[in-house]
Amino acid sequence: MQTPTLRFPVVCPHCGNERLAELPVSDIADALIRHESIRLRAPCHHTGWTATAVQMEQLREYLAAVRVEECDSSNL
């Protein structure tokens, strides 16, 4: 069985290009619950950084949206 992942946009701090990043849902959820940092990566410059408070909140919202979609589709 595959590990569920969340794909979300990140903006490279070096060039400003937006790309999709992907992390395991369990890693994101654990970090958010524990108020721990999440490392983001931009593939264009092989750069990593710690998600800001705004980015953490966006990840929380993306995760909630996926959960809502999951619940909606299971009611079909």
BAZA-119950 format. One record per atom (N, C-alpha, C): chain; atom name; x, y, z. Coordinates in steps of 0.05 Angstrom, whole numbers, plus 5000, padded with zeros to 4 digits. Example, Ala and Ser with C-alpha at 12.3 -4.5 7.8 and 13.67 -1.06 7.14 Angstrom:
BEGIN
 chain atom   c1   c2   c3
     A    N 5264 4886 5156
     A   CA 5246 4910 5156
     A    C 5264 4934 5156
     A    N 5257 4955 5142
     A   CA 5273 4979 5143
     A    C 5258 5001 5157
//
This chain:
BEGIN
 chain atom   c1   c2   c3
     A    N 5017 4976 5000
     A   CA 5000 5000 5000
     A    C 5018 5025 5000
     A    N 5011 5044 4984
     A   CA 5026 5069 4982
     A    C 5020 5088 5005
     A    N 5041 5102 5012
     A   CA 5038 5123 5033
     A    C 5023 5147 5021
     A    N 5001 5156 5034
     A   CA 4987 5179 5023
     A    C 5005 5204 5025
     A    N 5005 5220 5004
     A   CA 5021 5244 5003
     A    C 5003 5268 4997
     A    N 5013 5291 5004
     A   CA 5000 5316 4998
     A    C 5018 5332 4979
     A    N 5007 5340 4956
     A   CA 5021 5357 4938
     A    C 5012 5386 4942
     A    N 5031 5404 4943
     A   CA 5024 5432 4948
     A    C 5045 5450 4935
     A    N 5037 5475 4929
     A   CA 5056 5493 4916
     A    C 5077 5505 4936
     A    N 5101 5507 4926
     A   CA 5122 5522 4941
     A    C 5135 5541 4921
     A    N 5145 5563 4932
     A   CA 5158 5584 4916
     A    C 5187 5584 4924
     A    N 5205 5580 4904
     A   CA 5233 5580 4909
     A    C 5242 5607 4919
     A    N 5256 5608 4942
     A   CA 5265 5633 4953
     A    C 5287 5646 4936
     A    N 5300 5631 4918
     A   CA 5321 5642 4901
     A    C 5311 5655 4876
     A    N 5293 5640 4861
     A   CA 5285 5650 4835
     A    C 5255 5658 4833
     A    N 5240 5650 4854
     A   CA 5211 5657 4854
     A    C 5194 5639 4838
     A    N 5205 5617 4826
     A   CA 5189 5598 4811
     A    C 5172 5582 4830
     A    N 5147 5577 4822
     A   CA 5129 5561 4838
     A    C 5129 5532 4827
     A    N 5132 5513 4844
     A   CA 5132 5485 4837
     A    C 5115 5470 4857
     A    N 5108 5446 4850
     A   CA 5093 5429 4869
     A    C 5113 5412 4885
     A    N 5109 5413 4911
     A   CA 5124 5396 4929
     A    C 5105 5373 4938
     A    N 5117 5353 4949
     A   CA 5101 5330 4958
     A    C 5114 5319 4983
     A    N 5098 5315 5004
     A   CA 5107 5304 5029
     A    C 5086 5284 5039
     A    N 5094 5264 5054
     A   CA 5075 5245 5066
     A    C 5055 5260 5084
     A    N 5030 5253 5082
     A   CA 5009 5265 5098
     A    C 5015 5261 5128
     A    N 5025 5238 5135
     A   CA 5030 5232 5163
     A    C 5052 5250 5174
     A    N 5073 5256 5158
     A   CA 5094 5274 5167
     A    C 5084 5303 5172
     A    N 5067 5312 5154
     A   CA 5055 5339 5156
     A    C 5037 5340 5181
     A    N 5019 5320 5183
     A   CA 5001 5320 5206
     A    C 5015 5319 5232
     A    N 5035 5301 5234
     A   CA 5051 5299 5259
     A    C 5064 5325 5267
     A    N 5077 5338 5247
     A   CA 5090 5364 5253
     A    C 5071 5385 5261
     A    N 5047 5386 5248
     A   CA 5028 5407 5256
     A    C 5017 5402 5284
     A    N 5011 5377 5290
     A   CA 5000 5370 5317
     A    C 5021 5376 5338
     A    N 5046 5371 5333
     A   CA 5067 5374 5353
     A    C 5080 5403 5352
     A    N 5069 5419 5334
     A   CA 5080 5447 5331
     A    C 5110 5446 5325
     A    N 5118 5427 5308
     A   CA 5145 5424 5299
     A    C 5149 5436 5271
     A    N 5173 5442 5264
     A   CA 5178 5454 5238
     A    C 5176 5433 5216
     A    N 5171 5443 5192
     A   CA 5169 5427 5168
     A    C 5190 5438 5148
     A    N 5206 5421 5137
     A   CA 5226 5429 5117
     A    C 5213 5428 5090
     A    N 5216 5449 5075
     A   CA 5206 5450 5047
     A    C 5231 5451 5029
     A    N 5226 5442 5004
     A   CA 5248 5441 4984
     A    C 5238 5452 4958
     A    N 5257 5466 4945
     A   CA 5252 5476 4917
     A    C 5270 5461 4899
     A    N 5259 5445 4881
     A   CA 5276 5428 4864
     A    C 5293 5444 4844
     A    N 5285 5468 4837
     A   CA 5300 5483 4817
     A    C 5327 5491 4826
     A    N 5331 5497 4852
     A   CA 5357 5505 4863
     A    C 5366 5486 4885
     A    N 5353 5463 4887
     A   CA 5360 5443 4908
     A    C 5364 5457 4935
     A    N 5345 5474 4941
     A   CA 5346 5490 4965
     A    C 5325 5481 4984
     A    N 5331 5481 5010
     A   CA 5312 5474 5031
     A    C 5310 5497 5051
     A    N 5287 5499 5063
     A   CA 5282 5519 5084
     A    C 5260 5510 5103
     A    N 5259 5522 5126
     A   CA 5238 5516 5145
     A    C 5213 5532 5138
     A    N 5191 5518 5137
     A   CA 5166 5532 5130
     A    C 5160 5554 5150
     A    N 5151 5577 5139
     A   CA 5143 5600 5156
     A    C 5117 5594 5170
     A    N 5109 5611 5188
     A   CA 5083 5608 5201
     A    C 5060 5609 5180
     A    N 5062 5626 5160
     A   CA 5042 5628 5139
     A    C 5041 5602 5123
     A    N 5064 5591 5116
     A   CA 5065 5566 5101
     A    C 5054 5543 5117
     A    N 5060 5543 5143
     A   CA 5049 5522 5161
     A    C 5019 5523 5161
     A    N 5008 5547 5163
     A   CA 4979 5550 5163
     A    C 4967 5541 5136
     A    N 4981 5547 5114
     A   CA 4972 5538 5088
     A    C 4972 5508 5086
     A    N 4992 5495 5097
     A   CA 4993 5466 5097
     A    C 4970 5455 5114
     A    N 4964 5468 5136
     A   CA 4941 5459 5153
     A    C 4915 5461 5136
     A    N 4912 5483 5121
     A   CA 4888 5486 5105
     A    C 4886 5466 5082
     A    N 4909 5461 5069
     A   CA 4910 5440 5048
     A    C 4902 5413 5059
     A    N 4913 5407 5082
     A   CA 4907 5381 5094
     A    C 4877 5379 5101
     A    N 4866 5400 5112
     A   CA 4837 5400 5119
     A    C 4820 5398 5094
     A    N 4829 5411 5072
     A   CA 4813 5409 5047
     A    C 4813 5381 5036
     A    N 4836 5367 5038
     A   CA 4838 5340 5028
     A    C 4820 5322 5045
     A    N 4819 5326 5071
     A   CA 4802 5310 5089
     A    C 4773 5315 5083
     A    N 4765 5339 5077
     A   CA 4737 5345 5070
     A    C 4730 5332 5044
     A    N 4748 5333 5024
     A   CA 4742 5320 4999
     A    C 4740 5290 5002
     A    N 4757 5278 5019
     A   CA 4756 5250 5025
     A    C 4730 5242 5037
     A    N 4720 5258 5056
     A   CA 4694 5252 5069
     A    C 4671 5255 5049
     A    N 4672 5276 5032
     A   CA 4651 5280 5012
     A    C 4649 5257 4993
     A    N 4672 5247 4983
     A   CA 4672 5225 4964
     A    C 4664 5198 4976
     A    N 4668 5195 5002
     A   CA 4660 5170 5015
     A    C 4630 5168 5019
     A    N 4617 5191 5017
     A   CA 4587 5191 5021
     A    C 4572 5185 4995
     A    N 4587 5181 4973
     A   CA 4574 5175 4947
     A    C 4564 5147 4946
//
